[in-house]
Amino acid sequence: MPYLFHILRGKNLLIVAATQYLIRYFVLLPVNEQAGHSPALPAFQFFLLVLDTVLIAAAGYVVNDLLDAPADAINKPGKNLIASKKYGWRLYGLLVFSGLAIALYLAFFVGKPLLVLIYPAAVLGLWWYSNTLKHLPLAGNLTVALFCGLVIGIVLFAERESLRQLPAGAAMRLWIIAGGYAWFAFLTTLLREIAKDAEDLEGDRQAGSRTIATAWGLGAVRNWLLATATLILLSLLAFSWWLWQSGLLMALFFCVAMAILPVLYLLRLLPQAKERKDFTRISRLTKWIMVAGLLLIITLWIF
């Protein structure tokens, strides 16, 4: 079981599930209750939606390990490697077909069977990423970031019918928080993926993978990191202004202390980043910023 948790990136999958539940219980449900509406998906069906998202992500991790084994053997010796290809492909098939069954049930539950096509499109998208896009400068980074942003997008899409009935003020609040977090997730994931390109430079180079680091050099990596981190900072400042205008002062304090200040510190680290350990430090700091953004959702309703 620990081995399976490891290769499926169990911690990451828990964050995916937690993100969707936080969006539902701290954003969607309070707004719907204030408007006197019920969510489109009952609790059990929402659980299945979250499980389906987790299965898609887990399948993506497995196929990525299977197709990227040569580079991983250099970059992460003894880590994230599946014991045998036979076992890996069987696990991949189990994850994909389990998820497809759940997607089919949910599509019929909402009375729109064609929605099941979203599932194979997501699976094929992750396959395309692992097989092709990951080995192209920036394309792979943007793909992973997009999928992370869509973790929130899936919830909003599933609840689109209830969202259409919301009053303008409630709808605006929901889109600022949920839509803003989807944008934040996209940017922070992009930041971390670019930093990982620098971390994995040697293995990717030997495997013939063309990433930002191998194709354009570490100078380009720093420039892309600087641009992305600056965009995150500007987005957080804009969100802080909205928190101030809304009178959410405790949430504002949390945003500044736990997200904005770490981003400023990251920007300070970037000019001196030259070795793998430097980019590893930036990657870890980005993880904290991502978690802080997730916790910020909770503070909006506690305070």
C-alpha positions in Angstrom: 0.0 0.0 0.0 2.8 2.6 0.8 4.3 1.7 -2.6 1.0 2.3 -4.4 0.5 5.6 -2.5 4.0 6.6 -3.6 3.7 5.9 -7.3 0.2 7.4 -7.5 1.5 10.6 -5.7 -1.0 10.1 -2.9 -0.3 13.5 -1.3 -1.0 15.3 -4.6 -4.3 13.3 -5.1 -5.4 14.3 -1.5 -4.7 18.0 -2.4 -6.9 17.5 -5.6 -9.7 16.1 -3.6 -9.4 18.7 -0.8 -9.4 21.5 -3.4 -12.7 20.3 -4.9 -14.3 19.8 -1.5 -13.2 23.2 -0.2 -14.6 24.9 -3.3 -17.9 23.0 -2.8 -18.3 23.6 1.0 -16.7 26.9 1.5 -17.7 28.6 -1.8 -20.5 27.0 -3.7 -22.8 25.8 -0.9 -22.7 29.0 1.2 -23.5 31.1 -1.9 -26.3 28.8 -2.9 -27.7 28.7 0.6 -27.8 32.5 0.7 -29.6 32.5 -2.6 -32.0 29.8 -1.4 -30.8 27.3 -4.0 -29.6 23.7 -3.8 -26.5 22.4 -5.5 -26.9 20.5 -8.8 -25.1 17.4 -7.5 -26.1 15.7 -4.3 -23.3 14.8 -1.8 -22.8 11.2 -3.1 -22.7 12.2 -6.8 -20.2 15.0 -5.9 -18.1 12.4 -4.1 -18.1 10.4 -7.3 -17.1 13.5 -9.3 -14.1 14.1 -7.0 -13.2 10.4 -7.2 -13.3 10.5 -11.0 -11.0 13.6 -11.0 -8.6 11.7 -8.7 -8.6 8.7 -10.9 -7.8 10.8 -14.0 -4.9 12.4 -12.1 -3.6 9.1 -10.8 -3.7 7.6 -14.3 -1.8 10.6 -15.6 0.9 10.0 -13.0 1.2 6.3 -13.9 1.4 6.8 -17.7 3.9 9.7 -17.1 6.2 7.4 -15.1 5.9 4.6 -17.7 6.8 6.9 -20.7 9.4 9.0 -18.8 11.3 6.2 -17.1 14.7 7.0 -18.8 14.8 10.6 -17.6 13.4 9.7 -14.2 16.2 7.1 -13.7 18.7 10.0 -13.9 16.8 12.8 -12.2 15.2 10.8 -9.4 17.0 7.5 -9.0 14.9 5.0 -7.0 12.0 7.4 -6.8 8.6 7.5 -8.7 9.6 4.4 -10.7 7.1 1.6 -11.3 8.6 -1.8 -10.5 7.6 -3.3 -13.9 6.0 -2.1 -17.1 3.5 -5.0 -16.9 2.3 -3.9 -13.5 2.2 -0.3 -14.5 0.1 -0.8 -17.6 -2.4 -3.0 -15.7 -2.7 -0.4 -13.0 -3.2 2.3 -15.7 -5.9 0.3 -17.3 -7.7 -0.3 -14.0 -7.6 3.4 -13.2 -8.8 4.5 -16.6 -11.7 2.0 -16.9 -12.8 2.6 -13.3 -13.0 6.3 -14.0 -14.8 5.7 -17.2 -17.5 3.7 -15.4 -18.0 6.5 -12.9 -18.1 9.2 -15.7 -20.7 7.2 -17.5 -22.9 6.9 -14.4 -22.6 10.7 -13.7 -23.4 11.6 -17.3 -26.6 9.5 -17.2 -27.5 10.8 -13.7 -27.6 14.4 -14.9 -29.4 13.3 -18.1 -26.7 14.3 -20.5 -24.9 11.1 -21.7 -22.6 12.9 -24.1 -20.9 14.5 -21.2 -19.1 11.2 -20.7 -16.9 12.2 -23.7 -15.1 14.7 -21.3 -13.5 11.8 -19.6 -11.7 10.2 -22.5 -10.7 13.6 -23.7 -9.0 14.3 -20.4 -7.3 10.9 -20.4 -6.0 11.4 -23.9 -4.9 14.9 -23.1 -2.7 13.5 -20.3 -1.4 10.8 -22.5 -0.5 13.4 -25.2 1.3 15.4 -22.5 3.4 12.5 -21.3 4.2 11.3 -24.8 4.7 14.5 -26.7 4.0 17.9 -25.0 6.2 17.2 -22.0 9.2 17.1 -24.3 8.5 20.5 -25.9 9.5 23.8 -24.4 6.7 25.5 -22.4 4.0 23.3 -24.0 4.2 20.7 -21.3 4.4 23.2 -18.5 1.2 25.0 -19.8 -0.6 21.7 -20.2 0.0 20.6 -16.5 -1.0 24.1 -15.3 -4.2 24.0 -17.4 -5.2 20.7 -15.9 -4.6 22.0 -12.4 -6.8 25.0 -13.1 -9.4 22.7 -14.4 -9.6 20.9 -11.1 -11.7 23.8 -10.0 -13.2 24.3 -13.4 -14.7 20.8 -13.2 -16.7 21.7 -10.1 -17.9 24.9 -11.6 -19.0 23.1 -14.8 -20.8 20.4 -12.8 -22.7 23.1 -10.9 -23.4 25.4 -14.0 -27.2 25.0 -13.7 -27.3 26.2 -10.1 -24.9 29.0 -10.9 -27.1 30.4 -13.6 -29.8 31.0 -11.0 -27.7 33.0 -8.6 -28.3 36.8 -8.1 -25.7 39.0 -9.8 -23.9 39.9 -6.5 -23.6 36.3 -5.3 -22.5 35.1 -8.7 -19.8 37.9 -8.8 -18.5 36.8 -5.4 -18.4 33.2 -6.4 -16.5 33.9 -9.6 -14.0 36.1 -7.9 -13.2 33.4 -5.3 -13.5 30.2 -7.3 -12.4 31.6 -10.7 -9.6 33.5 -9.0 -8.4 30.4 -7.3 -8.5 28.5 -10.6 -6.3 31.2 -12.1 -4.0 31.1 -9.0 -3.7 27.3 -9.3 -2.8 27.7 -13.0 -0.1 30.2 -12.3 1.5 28.5 -9.3 1.5 25.2 -11.1 3.2 26.8 -14.1 5.8 28.3 -11.8 6.6 25.0 -10.1 6.7 23.1 -13.5 9.2 25.6 -14.9 11.3 25.3 -11.7 11.2 21.5 -12.1 12.6 21.9 -15.6 15.7 23.3 -14.1 15.8 20.6 -11.4 15.6 17.9 -14.1 18.0 19.5 -16.5 20.6 16.7 -16.6 18.2 13.8 -17.0 16.0 15.6 -19.6 19.1 16.5 -21.6 20.4 12.9 -21.7 16.9 11.6 -22.6 16.7 14.1 -25.5 13.7 16.0 -23.9 13.4 19.6 -25.1 12.2 21.6 -22.1 12.7 25.3 -21.4 16.0 24.4 -19.5 17.4 22.1 -22.1 16.3 24.0 -25.2 16.7 27.6 -24.0 19.0 27.5 -21.0 18.7 28.4 -17.3 18.6 32.1 -18.2 15.3 31.5 -20.0 14.1 29.5 -17.0 14.8 32.4 -14.6 13.1 34.9 -17.0 9.9 32.7 -17.2 9.9 32.2 -13.5 10.3 35.9 -12.9 7.4 36.7 -15.3 5.1 34.1 -13.8 5.9 35.0 -10.2 5.3 38.7 -11.0 1.9 37.8 -12.5 1.1 35.8 -9.3 2.1 38.8 -7.2 -0.1 41.2 -9.2 -3.0 38.8 -9.0 -2.7 38.5 -5.3 -2.5 42.2 -4.9 -5.7 42.6 -6.9 -7.4 40.0 -4.8 -6.1 41.8 -1.6 -7.7 45.0 -2.9 -11.0 43.1 -3.2 -10.7 41.7 0.3 -10.1 45.2 1.6 -13.1 46.6 -0.2 -15.2 43.7 1.1 -14.1 44.3 4.7 -12.5 40.8 5.0 -9.5 42.1 7.0 -8.5 38.9 8.6 -8.5 37.1 5.3 -6.5 40.1 3.9 -3.9 39.7 6.7 -3.6 36.0 5.9 -3.2 36.6 2.2 -0.4 39.1 2.8 1.4 37.1 5.4 1.1 33.6 4.0 1.0 34.2 0.2 2.2 37.7 -0.9 5.3 37.8 1.4 6.5 34.3 0.3 6.1 35.4 -3.4 8.2 38.4 -2.7 10.8 36.2 -1.1 10.8 33.9 -4.1 11.3 36.9 -6.4 14.3 37.8 -4.3 15.8 34.3 -4.7 15.4 34.1 -8.5 18.3 36.3 -9.6 20.8 34.0 -7.7 19.3 30.7 -8.8 22.0 28.8 -10.8 22.2 25.3 -9.4 19.8 22.5 -9.0 19.5 23.1 -5.2 18.4 26.7 -5.9 15.6 25.6 -8.1 14.6 22.9 -5.7 14.3 25.6 -3.0 12.1 27.6 -5.3 9.9 24.6 -6.1 9.4 23.9 -2.4 8.5 27.5 -1.7 6.0 27.4 -4.5 4.4 24.3 -2.9 3.9 26.4 0.2 2.4 29.3 -1.7 0.0 26.8 -3.4 -1.1 25.4 0.0 -1.5 29.0 1.4 -3.8 29.8 -1.5 -5.9 26.7 -0.6 -6.1 27.7 3.1 -7.1 31.2 2.1 -10.4 29.8 0.8 -11.2 28.6 4.3 -10.3 31.9 6.0 -12.8 33.8 3.7 -15.6 32.0 5.5 -14.2 31.7 9.0 -13.6 35.4 9.2 
